[in-house]
Amino acid sequence: MNTRDLTAVLPTLMSELVNGAPDPHVSTYMLNRGDAGLLGSLDRLSAAAASAPSAGGASIAAHADHLRYGLSLLNRWAAGEPAPWQGADWTKSWKTTTVTDAEWSELRQALGRETRSWIDALRTPREVETEEMRWITSSIAHLAYHLGAIRQIDRATRGPSAEDERPYQTA
């Protein structure tokens, strides 16, 4: 199958999750209007806050590194590597639990690079097998899941609620 029909839809959804709602006056698909998205939300946190353990779960730094790792595998595939996820060590992506200020800055920059590359890859039509299409489409749901988990760990990362949204403006 070809991803041609999805090259306008998937990058829009992924970009909104990653970069936030593009305009507070325009309808959104995934987030409430005015939401900063994943990268803007992570920028609100100090390294200490990102390293704080959650009740029985992973730190925000671990979630961020897990997303970075998964997107790096997808980007390698999009660049032509046949199946980089075969042999992938997902446990390694959870080992970054605490970060220094410098490490937190680098992790956010690396995650930003991987998300931008993946959004660009989603814009490129390509022939794919069913399993590859599953990886492509699930990448959006996977990122959304981790954004939600991060927002449960630290309230500072949360976006505006639906009640906070301003009504649509008409010209």
N, C-alpha and C positions, 0 to 999 in steps of 0.2 A: 504494500500500500504506500501511498505517497502522503507526506505531511502538508502538501501544498494548501489544502483547505484550512489548515490550522495555523498557518504562519501569521495571520493577523490576530487570532484569538489567544493562543497560548502565550506569546510574548507580552500581550497586554495584561493578562492575569498575573503572570509572574512579575512583571515590572511593578504592578500596583502593590503586590505583597512586599517586594524588596524595597522599592523607592517611595512608596506611599501614594496617596491620592494626588493626581497631578494638578488638580484645580479644585478649590473648595466649592466652586459653583457648578461643577459638572458631576453627573451621576457616577457612582463607583460600582464595581462588581464584587469585590472581595472584602474591602475594608470600608469603614465609615468615612465620609468626607472629612478632610482635615487630618487624617491619620498619617503619621510620619513613615510607616512601614518598618520593615525589619532593620535596615541599616540605620535609619534615623533613631529608632528606638534603642538600638545598641549604643549609639553615640551618647545617649543620655547617662550611661552607666560608667562608673569608675571601674578600674581593674579589681578593686576590693569587692565591689558589689557584684561584678561578673564572676568572681571566684567564690562567692559565698555559697556554701552547700545548701541545697534545698532539703526539705523534710524527706529524707529517704531517697532523694533523686539526684540527678546530675546538676551541676552548676550551669549557669548561663554560658560561661566560657566553653564548657563541654558541648553544649548544644550548638554553639556557634562553630566550633571546630568540626563537629559531626556534619553540619551542613556544608562547610567548606570542603571537607573530604569527599562527600557524596557528589557535590557539584564538580569537583576536580575530575572525578571518574567519568561523569557524563561529558565534560568538556574534552577529555582525552578521546572518548568514543566519537564525539562530533568532529574531532580533528582527524579521524581516520583509524584510530586504534580499534581493532575488531571487538574486543570484549574486555575492557579493563576491569570490570567488576568481578570477573572470574579470578579468584585468588585474593580479592580485596580483603583486608583485615579491618572489619568494622569495629572490633574492640579497640584498635589503635586510635580510632577517631574519638573515642570517649575518654582517652587517657589525659587529655588536657583539662584538668579540673581547676587549677589555679593559675593565674597569670599576673605578671608584673605590669606596670604601666606601659612599658615598651612592648611587651608581648601582647597585651590587649590591643594596643594600637595596630601592631602588625597583623594580628588575627582579624581585626575588623577590615583592614585594608585588603588582606588576602581574600576574605569572604566577599568583599565588594568586587574584586577582580573576577572571581569565579562566577558571581551572579551576573555581572555584565557580560561575560563571555557566554554564559548559558542563554541569557536572553537573546543575544545575537545569534546563537546557534538555533534557537527556536524560530527565528525569522527565516531560516534557510530551508527551502523545500528539499526533501530527500526521500528516497525510497527506503522503507524500513520493513522489517519483519514484525509480526504481531508482538513478540516479546519486547522489541525495541520501542514500539509504540506505547507499550505499558510503562516502560521506564520513562519515556518522555512525558506522558500525561501525569503519571504519579509523582513526578518531581514537583509539580505545583502543589498537590495535596500534601506531600511530605514537608515542604517548606512551610505551608500554612499550619500544619500540626505543630512544628517546632516553634513557630512564632507564637502560637497560642500557649505552648508550654512555657516559653520564656516569659510571657506576660502573666502567667499564673505565679511564677517564681518571684518576680519583682514588679510591683505596681507602677514603678517609674517608667516602665517600658510600654505601658498600655496606651492605646489610642483613645480618641474621644468615643463616648457612648453614642448610641443613636439619639438619645435625648439632647446631647450636646450639639448635634448637627444643626446648622442654620437652614431654614427653609430654602428651597430652590429660588434663585433670583431670576426674574425674567427681564429681558432687555426691552 
